[in-house]
Amino acid sequence: MAGKFVMKKTGNGKFHFNLVATNGQVIATSEKYETKKSALNGIESVRKNAPEAGIDDQTA
């Protein structure tokens, strides 16, 4: 089973999503969005950009 995006609505009516690994752990959390459509667009952006994303290690 692949990971999944879990969308939630906050108490003040905003939306955010978590990327959840197959073991149930949250591995990424989005910003808060004003609309559900914007949150869905954020998910699509992650799907589109993440497969080719590099690592910018700024700890050195």
Order of alpha helices (4+ residues) and beta strands (2+ residues): beta-beta-beta-alpha
